[in-house]
Amino acid sequence: MAETKPKILVIEDDIDVAEMLNAYFRVQGYEVFSVNWGEDGVRSCQTVHPDIVILDIRLPDIDGFEVARRLRADRRTAEIPIIFLTEKRERADRLQGLELGADDYITKPFDVQELRLRVRNSLKRVSQGSLTNPVTGLPEGTLVTEKISEVLGKDDFSLLMISIENMDAFREAYGFVASDDVLRAISFMIVNTMREVSRPDDFLGHLSGSDFILVCPRSNLTALSEKLRGRLQQSVEYFYPIRDREQMTKQNNRLGSRLAELASLKNGFTTVDQVKAELIRTKK
C-alpha cells in the first residue's frame, strides 16, 4: 500500500512565492495545495483537511490573523498546525500570531530549508501527540505534567529548571538550524552532568521550548545546580561564530541561562501549575 503523503495548504497572495513553495514541497514528498485569498483558505481547510497550513498574514481580503481565528474556532480545523509566513517583524505581530495558536512564525525573506525543517518539526510534534520535543527528543507536555504530579508532596525529590534566555534573538540572527543545535547541545550537557552527579534514571524534560526541567533526589540538587550553572556560563559564547563572540559579550540580548530550584515538594504545593509558577518566579 502506498504511503499517504502529508498535505500542506499554502495560503499566500504572492503568486511567485506560492508557486515556489508548491514546487519545492512537492519535490520533498508532500501533497501541496495553494490558494491566494483568506476566505478561500478557510474553505480549503474544511475540504482538503491539510496536515499543516503555511499562512501569510497580509492577504487581499481577510488577513492571516482572521484566518487563524476561524480555523481555531472550528472543531474540524482547530488542531491543524499553522506556520505564519509574513513580512511583519514587530514583536506585537509575533505575539498576536502565537496567541491565536500558531505553531510557528517565520519572516520574509526566508530560507526555504529553514521553513522545511519547521514544517517537519510541527508535523512530528503532532504525530507524537506533543509528548516529546522534536528538537531534543526529551519529554514535554503531558509527560512532564505527569512526572511533576508523581513527586508532588514528596520531601525527598527536588526540581531544577534551566531556562535558556534570548533564544528568539539568537534564532533571528543565526537561523532555525543554529538555534536547534544550541538546544541539542545544552540537552546533552545537562544529561552528561546528570550522569556525573546524580542517578541515570532522574527525569529531564521541557517546560517549554527553551526551558528544561530536571527531577532529582534532594541530596543531589546543590551539586547539579552548581555544575550546570558553571558549565552553561562557560559554554554560551562558543555557540556564536568566532567573528561575533567578542561583540556578543557586550550585548544585552546574548544567549544566557537562569536556574530555579525547588528543594522540596512536600509543603505548599497542591497543583503542578503552582509548581511551575514558583519556578518561573524564583529563577536567577
C-alpha positions as CSV (number, residue, x, y, z in Angstrom):
1,M,0.0,0.0,0.0
2,A,1.4,3.4,-1.0
3,E,2.3,5.7,1.9
4,T,0.0,8.7,2.3
5,K,1.8,12.0,1.7
6,P,1.4,14.7,4.3
7,K,-0.8,17.5,2.9
8,I,0.3,21.2,3.0
9,L,-2.1,24.1,2.4
10,V,-0.3,27.3,1.3
11,I,-2.3,30.5,1.8
12,E,-0.2,33.2,0.1
13,D,-1.2,36.0,-2.3
14,D,2.2,36.4,-3.8
15,I,1.9,34.1,-6.8
16,D,5.7,33.6,-7.2
17,V,6.1,32.6,-3.6
18,A,3.1,30.3,-3.7
19,E,4.4,28.6,-6.8
20,M,7.9,28.2,-5.4
21,L,6.6,26.6,-2.2
22,N,4.3,24.4,-4.2
23,A,7.1,23.1,-6.4
24,Y,9.6,22.8,-3.5
25,F,7.4,20.8,-1.1
26,R,6.2,18.5,-3.9
27,V,9.8,17.5,-4.5
28,Q,10.2,16.9,-0.8
29,G,7.3,14.4,-0.9
30,Y,4.4,16.5,0.2
31,E,1.0,16.9,-1.4
32,V,0.6,20.7,-1.8
33,F,-2.5,22.9,-2.3
34,S,-2.3,26.6,-2.6
35,V,-4.9,29.5,-2.5
36,N,-4.3,33.3,-2.7
37,W,-7.2,34.6,-0.6
38,G,-8.0,34.2,3.1
39,E,-11.7,33.2,2.6
40,D,-10.5,30.5,0.1
41,G,-8.0,29.3,2.7
42,V,-10.7,28.8,5.3
43,R,-12.9,26.9,2.9
44,S,-10.0,24.8,1.6
45,C,-9.0,23.8,5.2
46,Q,-12.6,22.4,5.6
47,T,-12.5,20.5,2.3
48,V,-8.8,19.5,1.9
49,H,-8.2,18.7,5.6
50,P,-4.4,19.6,5.4
51,D,-1.9,18.3,7.9
52,I,-0.4,21.8,8.1
53,V,-1.1,25.3,6.9
54,I,1.6,27.8,5.8
55,L,-0.3,31.2,6.2
56,D,0.7,34.6,5.0
57,I,-0.6,37.5,7.2
58,R,-1.1,40.1,4.5
59,L,-3.8,38.8,2.2
60,P,-6.2,40.7,-0.2
61,D,-9.4,40.1,1.8
62,I,-9.2,39.0,5.4
63,D,-5.8,38.9,7.0
64,G,-4.0,35.8,8.2
65,F,-4.9,36.6,11.8
66,E,-8.6,36.3,11.0
67,V,-8.0,33.1,9.0
68,A,-6.2,31.6,12.1
69,R,-9.1,32.7,14.3
70,R,-11.7,31.0,12.1
71,L,-9.6,27.8,11.9
72,R,-9.1,27.6,15.6
73,A,-12.8,28.3,16.2
74,D,-14.0,25.4,14.0
75,R,-13.6,21.9,15.6
76,R,-12.9,20.5,12.2
77,T,-9.8,22.6,11.8
78,A,-8.9,23.6,15.3
79,E,-5.9,21.2,15.7
80,I,-4.2,21.9,12.3
81,P,-0.7,23.3,12.8
82,I,-0.3,26.8,11.4
83,I,3.0,28.4,10.4
84,F,2.8,32.1,9.8
85,L,4.9,33.3,6.8
86,T,5.0,37.1,6.8
87,E,6.9,40.4,6.3
88,K,5.7,41.6,9.7
89,R,8.6,41.6,12.1
90,E,7.2,43.5,15.0
91,R,7.1,41.7,18.3
92,A,3.4,42.6,18.7
93,D,2.6,40.8,15.5
94,R,4.5,37.7,16.5
95,L,2.8,37.6,19.9
96,Q,-0.6,38.1,18.2
97,G,0.1,35.1,16.0
98,L,1.2,32.9,18.9
99,E,-1.8,34.0,21.0
100,L,-4.0,32.7,18.2
101,G,-2.5,29.3,18.4
102,A,0.1,29.5,15.6
103,D,2.7,26.8,15.9
104,D,5.5,28.8,14.4
105,Y,6.3,32.2,12.8
106,I,8.8,32.9,10.1
107,T,9.6,36.3,8.4
108,K,10.3,37.1,4.8
109,P,12.7,36.9,3.2
110,F,13.1,33.4,4.4
111,D,15.3,30.3,4.0
112,V,13.2,27.6,2.4
113,Q,15.4,24.9,4.1
114,E,14.5,26.5,7.4
115,L,10.8,26.5,6.5
116,R,11.1,22.8,5.6
117,L,12.5,22.0,9.0
118,R,9.8,23.9,10.8
119,V,7.2,22.1,8.8
120,R,8.8,18.8,9.6
121,N,9.1,19.6,13.3
122,S,5.5,20.7,13.5
123,L,4.2,17.5,11.8
124,K,6.4,15.4,14.1
125,R,5.1,17.2,17.2
126,V,1.5,16.4,16.1
127,S,2.3,12.8,15.3
128,Q,3.9,12.3,18.7
129,G,1.0,13.9,20.5
130,S,3.3,16.6,21.9
131,L,4.8,14.0,24.2
132,T,8.4,14.7,23.1
133,N,10.2,17.8,21.9
134,P,11.0,17.4,18.2
135,V,14.4,19.1,18.5
136,T,15.9,17.3,21.6
137,G,13.7,14.3,21.8
138,L,13.1,15.0,25.5
139,P,9.7,14.6,27.2
140,E,7.3,17.6,27.2
141,G,3.7,18.4,27.7
142,T,1.7,15.6,29.4
143,L,4.7,13.5,30.3
144,V,6.3,16.4,32.2
145,T,3.0,17.2,34.0
146,E,2.6,13.6,35.0
147,K,6.1,13.4,36.3
148,I,5.8,16.5,38.4
149,S,2.4,15.3,39.7
150,E,4.1,12.0,40.7
151,V,6.6,13.7,43.0
152,L,4.3,16.4,44.3
153,G,4.1,16.3,48.1
154,K,7.4,14.3,48.4
155,D,10.2,15.7,50.5
156,D,13.0,13.6,49.0
157,F,12.6,15.0,45.4
158,S,13.6,18.4,44.1
159,L,13.1,20.3,40.8
160,L,15.6,22.3,38.9
161,M,14.6,24.5,36.0
162,I,17.2,25.6,33.4
163,S,16.0,28.5,31.2
164,I,17.9,29.5,28.1
165,E,17.4,33.2,27.6
166,N,17.3,35.2,24.4
167,M,16.8,32.2,22.1
168,D,14.5,34.3,19.9
169,A,17.2,36.9,19.3
170,F,19.7,34.2,18.5
171,R,17.3,32.4,16.1
172,E,16.6,35.8,14.4
173,A,20.3,36.4,13.9
174,Y,21.6,32.9,13.0
175,G,18.6,30.9,11.9
176,F,16.5,28.0,12.9
177,V,19.1,25.3,12.4
178,A,21.7,27.0,14.6
179,S,19.2,27.6,17.4
180,D,18.2,23.9,17.3
181,D,21.8,23.0,17.5
182,V,22.1,25.1,20.7
183,L,19.2,23.3,22.3
184,R,20.5,19.9,21.5
185,A,24.0,20.8,22.8
186,I,22.5,22.1,26.0
187,S,20.4,19.0,26.5
188,F,23.5,16.8,26.0
189,M,25.3,18.9,28.5
190,I,22.6,18.5,31.1
191,V,22.3,14.7,30.5
192,N,26.1,14.3,30.9
193,T,26.1,16.4,34.1
194,M,23.3,14.2,35.5
195,R,25.3,11.1,34.8
196,E,28.2,12.5,36.7
197,V,26.4,13.9,39.7
198,S,23.0,12.2,40.0
199,R,21.3,8.9,39.0
200,P,20.8,7.7,35.4
201,D,17.1,7.4,35.9
202,D,16.5,11.0,37.0
203,F,14.0,12.8,34.8
204,L,14.8,15.5,32.3
205,G,12.2,17.2,30.1
206,H,10.9,20.5,28.7
207,L,8.6,23.0,30.4
208,S,8.7,25.0,27.1
209,G,11.0,25.0,24.1
210,S,13.8,26.8,25.9
211,D,13.0,25.8,29.5
212,F,14.3,22.4,30.8
213,I,13.0,20.8,33.9
214,L,15.0,18.2,35.9
215,V,13.6,16.0,38.7
216,C,16.3,14.6,41.0
217,P,16.9,13.5,44.6
218,R,17.0,16.4,47.0
219,S,20.5,15.3,48.1
220,N,21.9,15.9,44.6
221,L,20.2,19.2,43.9
222,T,23.0,21.6,45.0
223,A,25.8,19.7,43.2
224,L,23.7,19.5,40.0
225,S,22.8,23.2,40.1
226,E,26.4,24.4,40.7
227,K,27.9,22.2,38.0
228,L,25.2,23.2,35.4
229,R,25.4,26.9,36.2
230,G,29.2,26.9,35.8
231,R,29.2,24.8,32.6
232,L,26.4,26.9,30.9
233,Q,28.2,30.2,31.7
234,Q,31.4,28.9,30.2
235,S,29.8,27.5,27.1
236,V,27.5,30.2,25.9
237,E,30.0,32.2,23.9
238,Y,31.0,29.1,21.9
239,F,27.5,28.9,20.3
240,Y,28.4,32.1,18.4
241,P,30.6,32.2,15.3
242,I,34.2,33.2,16.2
243,R,33.8,36.5,14.4
244,D,30.9,37.5,16.7
245,R,32.0,36.3,20.1
246,E,33.7,39.4,21.4
247,Q,30.8,41.6,20.2
248,M,28.1,39.5,21.7
249,T,29.6,39.6,25.2
250,K,28.8,43.3,25.2
251,Q,25.1,43.0,24.2
252,N,22.1,42.6,26.5
253,N,20.3,40.1,24.2
254,R,23.0,37.5,24.0
255,L,22.3,33.9,25.0
256,G,22.3,33.3,28.7
257,S,20.9,30.9,31.3
258,R,18.9,31.2,34.5
259,L,18.2,28.5,37.0
260,A,15.5,28.0,39.6
261,E,15.4,25.4,42.4
262,L,12.6,23.8,44.4
263,A,14.4,21.9,47.1
264,S,11.3,20.2,48.4
265,L,7.8,19.5,47.1
266,K,6.3,18.4,50.4
267,N,4.6,21.5,51.6
268,G,2.8,24.5,50.0
269,F,2.1,23.0,46.5
270,T,-1.2,21.3,45.6
271,T,-1.1,21.6,41.8
272,V,1.5,21.4,39.0
273,D,0.6,24.9,37.9
274,Q,1.6,26.2,41.3
275,V,5.0,24.5,41.0
276,K,5.6,25.9,37.5
277,A,4.7,29.5,38.7
278,E,7.1,29.2,41.6
279,L,9.9,28.1,39.4
280,I,9.4,31.0,37.0
281,R,9.2,33.4,39.9
282,T,12.5,32.3,41.5
283,K,14.8,31.7,38.5
284,K,18.0,33.6,38.7
